[in-house]
Amino acid sequence: MIMLEKRPQPSQAWTFATPILAVLLTMFCGGLLFAALGQNPFVTIRTIFLDPLFSEFAWFYRPQLLIKGAPLVLIAIGLSFGFRAGIWNIGAEGQYVVGAICGAAVGLAFYPLESFIIFPLMIIAGALGGLLWAMIPGLLRVRFGTNEILVSLMLVYVAEQLLASMALGALRNPDGMGFPGSRNLSQYPSAANLEIISGSGMHWGVLTAFLAVICAYVALSRHIFGFNVRLSGQSPRAARFAGVNPSALVLICMGISGALAGLAGLFEVAGPAGQISIDFNVGYGFTAIIVAFLGRLHPVGILLAGGLMALTYIGGEIAQSNLGLPIAAIQILQGMLLFFLLAVDVLTNYRVAWQRVAA
């Protein structure tokens, strides 16, 4: 009989092998899925994972990897603090949306004034918007013991309704002839998230994502706060004996994740997206959960995982236009990645053992 036997301590080999094996299993099962849809699995997998990097149009697609990957990395870094401490913020998508709304509102409030101070004010507003939205489930958990998973998730739908209200109401472009959506911020120089190096895809959101990776690495590995986060996630009782305030830790971790998600929303609405619209939210907040776990909640791992997920976005768009692949198939592929990651991750703490059954 096959059974799982608890390891004395987690396997370091499986810790590093799990993401790689999960990606390979995703490619294999994704190929079977594409074959069932009538596509050539080898061509489809190549289109999604290799064409953005090595095709004749790679010079065009590579900057898009930075643009797509930056919000994923930024949100996932914030989520990793809470996940390590056992605080499950599942509503980063809502914080991303509210950050975008708050940042865009500040920029549009100054239109058409030209000033270098407008974009920094938008950054502050975006971070505060995401932080305050994340404080709602945080404070409810601390004060009333509610489940932050449910509260943060439900607030995503509230944020979506708020987004639609802003696109159709307070932030709608008065010169837009009645069409929903705000003014295009990318055409308003003082409020635009412009590329730092033209044609490279490197805008201020990308730079902030890299800085977030560095700061998270230092905080988690070199600071007492990172020790408290890890200790709370591994042994909440030991953390209390060590003097860690669980309520303060919940609020800090929720605040960090909310602020970074809000920043991601601001950089997106002021740059690649350009405006507040009904369909502004594209699921970055949910995809970032996959990125966080695929990166093993480690800042460097999250950076690499963000690049991989950005690859599936770009490759998926290429597959849609060139092969006629439905968007739902790409979303299933991304879901497979998390499924296989969690499934294979069992082998980090357990080993497969054979037990003879008595006749």
N, C-alpha and C positions, 0 to 999 in steps of 0.2 A: 504494500500500500504506500502511495506517495503522500508525504506530509511535509509541512513547513516546520522547521526547527529554529527556535530563537537563537541568534548569534550572541556570543558573549559581549561583543561590541560591534557597532556598524562597520561594514566592510568598506575600506577606502577604495579598493579596486572597483567595486560595484558603484560607489558614489560617482566616480568619474566615467564609468562605462555606461551608466544608465541613460544619460541624454543621447549619447551616440547611438546606442541600441534602439532607443525610442524613435530617433529620426529614421534609421534604416527600416524599422518595422512599419513606420508611417509611409515611407516610399513604396514598400512592397505591397501593403494593403491598399494604398492609394492607387497603385498601378492596377490592382484587381478591380477597384471601383471604376477607374477610367475605362478598362476593358469592357466592363458590364455596360458602360454608357456608349459603347461602340467606338471608342478612341484607341489608338495605338498607345499602350501604356508606356513604352520606352520613349516615344516621341513626347508624350505629355509630361512625363517626369523630367525629361531633359529641358523642355520648354519652361517649366516652372522653376527648376533649381539651377540650371546652367546657363540658359540663354540670357538672363539679365546680366551675367558676369562675362560671358565669353562670345556672345553672338556679334555679328557685324554692327549691331546697334547698341552694343554695350556702353559705348561712350555716352549715350543718351540715358540709359537705364541706371548706370552706377550712381549719378547724383541723386536719383530718386530713392536709392536705398537709404541715404542719409536723411532725406525728407520723411520717408515712411518710418524709419527706425527710431528717429529722435523722440517722438511722443511715446512710443512703446517703452523705450529705455527709461525715460523720465518718470513715467507712471509706475513702471515695474520696480524701480529703485525705491520709490516711496512705499509701495506695497510690501516690499521685502522686510522693512523694519517691523511692521505690524505682524506679518506672517511668522517671522522669527520669534516674536514674543507671544505668539498664540492669540493675536488680535486680528480678526478676519474682516477686513474692509473689502467687501465685494462691490461696493458702489462707486468705484473710481470713475466710471463712465459719467455718473451724475456730477461729480466734482469737476471733471474735465469740461463738461458743458457749462456749468455755472461759472467757472473761471473764465471761459471764453466770453460769456455774456457780460460779466463784470468788466473785463479788460476792454472789450469792444465798446461798451457803453461809455467808458472814460474817453476813449479815442474819439468817438462820434460826438461827445459833448463839446469838444474843442474845435470841431470842424467849422470852418476851413483854416483855422489858425495854424501857422507854421512855427513850431518851437521844438528844440531838442529835448525838452523836458517831458513831452507828451508820452513818448514810448516808455520811458522809465516808470511814469505814473501808471500806464497800462499794465506793466509787468507787476507792479505792487498790487494793483486792483485784481488782476487775475489770480495771483497767489492767495490774496485774502479771501476772494470769493470761494475758491476751492477749499481753503482751510475752514471757513465758517460752515460750509455745507457738510464737511466731514465732522465738524464738532457736534452736529445734531445727533448722529448715532453714538458718538463718543460720550457726550454728556448723558444721554439716556441710559447707556450702559452703566456709567459710574453712579448716577443718581438713583435709577430705578431697576438696574439689573436686567435691562432688556437685551435681546440678542442682536448684536451689531450686524450680523450677516443679513438678517431679515430687514432691519431698519435701513441699512445703507442700500440694499438692493431695491427696496420700495421707493427710496428717494430718487433712484435713477428715473423712474417713470414720472415723478413729479418734475424733475429737471427737464425732461423731454417736453412736457406740457408747457413749462415756463419758456423753453426755447421757441416753441411754436407761437406762443403769445407774443414774445419779443419780435420774432420775424414778421408777424402780421400786425403788430401794434406799435409799441413805443420806439423800437429801433428800425422800423421799416423806412426804406429810402423814400423821402418825400418827392424825389424826382424819378422814382421808379415806375411811374404810370400804373400804380396799383399792384404791381407784382410783389409777392412776399420776399423779404430779405432786406438786409441793411445796405448801406453804401459799401462799395468795394474798398476795404481798408488798404489793400495792396497798391491802390492808385492814389492814396493820401500819404505822401512821403513821411510826414511826421509821425504817423501811426502804423507804418508798414514794417513788417519783419523782413527786411531786405537781406539778400545774400551778402555775406562778408567778402567772399571771393566769387566774382561773377562766373556763373556756369558750373560751379562746383557742388551746389546743393547745400553748402555750409552757411546756414543762417544762425541767428542768435539762439534759436531753440536747440540746434545741434551742439553748439558750444556749451550751452547750459547742461545738456545731457551728459557730455563728457565731464564737466565739472561735478555734476551730481555723482557720477561713478567714483571719481577720486575722493570726494568728501565722504561718501558712504563707506568706501573701503577703509579710510582712516578712522571714521567713527566706530565702525564695527570691529576693527582689529586692533586699534591703538588707544581707544578711549574707554573710560569707565562706563559711559552710557551704552556702548556696544556690548560690554560684558553683562550689564543689567538686562539688556534685551535678550541675549542668548540664554542667560540663566533663567529668566522668566518663562521662556519658551520650553526649556528642558525640564525645569523643576520649579513650578510656581511657589511651592511651600518653602523650598530652600531660598528663593528670591526674597520672600517675606522675612525670613530669618536674617538675611543679609542686609536688611534695611531698605529694600526696594519698595517704593510706594506704588502699588498696582494701579490705583486710580490715575496718578500723575503719568504713569507709563502709557496707559491707554490713551489719554488725551494727547500726549506728545507724539506717539506713533500715528494716531489718527490725523493729527495736525500736519505732520510731515508728509504723509501720503496725500492728504487733501491739497496741500499747498503745491506739491510737485505736479499733481494731476491738473490743478488750476493753471499752473504755468504752461503745461503742455497744451491745454486748450487755448490759452492766449496766443502762444507762438503759432499755433495752427490757424486761428482765425485771422491773425494779422499777416500771415504769410501764404502758405499753400492754398488754404480754403478761401481766404480773402474777405469773407463776409459771414454774418449771422444769417443762416437759412434754416428752413424746416428740417432738411436732411443733413445738417452739419455733423451730427454725431454718427460716426461710422463704426463704432464698436471698439475703438482703441482701448478703452478702459477695461473691457472684458478680455481682449486679446492679451493685454499686459499681464493678466493673471497667469496665462500660459507661459509668457516670457519669464516671469519671476520664478516659476517652478522649473522650467527648462534650464534656467541659469543657476539652479540649486540655491536660490536666494543669495547668491554671492555677486557682488557688484561687477566683477570682470565677466563672470558667467552670464549675467543679465545683458551685458554689452554684446556678447557674442550671440546670445539667444535673440536679442532684438534685431540683429542683422539677419538672422535666419528667418524670423517671422516677416521682416520687411521683404525678404526675398520671395516668400510665398505670396505676398500682396502684389509685388511687381510681376512675378511670374504668372500669377493667376490672371492678372489683367491681360498679359500677352496671350495666355491660353484662351481667354474668352474671345479676344479679337481674331486670333489666327486659327484657332481650332473649333470655335463655337462652343466651348465648355461652359456650362452654367455656373453662375457665381456660387450657387448652393454647394456644388461639388468642392470648390475651394474651401468653403467654410467647414465642410465635413472633414477635409484633409487637415485643417488646423485643429479641429476637435479631436481627431485621431491622435495627433501629436500629444495632447494632454492626457488622453486615455492611456496610451502606451507608456507614457512617462510615469504615470501613477502606478500602472500595473507592474512594470519592470522594477520600479523603486522598492517594491516589497522585498526583492532579493538583497537590498542593502542591509536590512535588519534580520532577514530570515534566510536560511539555506534549505534547499530541497533535500529531504532525507527519505530513505526507503525503510519501511518497517515490515517485517515478515508477519503475516497474519496466521495465527494458529488454526489448524484444521478443526 
